[in-house]
Amino acid sequence: MVIGRYVQGVLILVLLVSALVVIYSKYQSRLIFIEIQKQERELDQYEVEWGQLQLELTTLAEQNRVEQVAREQLRLVMPVREKIIYIKP
């Protein structure tokens, strides 16, 4: 009888430990899932920002825009054709 009780006590202890391990692993998986969702939200924000920056770059790099800024802000003028020097690579 003493051996039976000992085995029964060990089995109950193993059952409790395994239940605690299951609870802990479930908790950890929830924490990881929350972190994944947070990272996905950040990725979405970065993708939106990337799109906005690409649009801004396209707008700022347009030939008309470059010429307009050169004329208005930098007060640059197009030189006469005879003053232009072409350099071959």
Secondary structure by P-SEA (a helix, b strand, c coil): caaaaaaaaaaaaaaaaaaaaaaaaaaaaaaaaaaaaaaaaaaaaaaaaaaaaaaaaaaaacaaaaaaaacccccccccccccbbbbcc
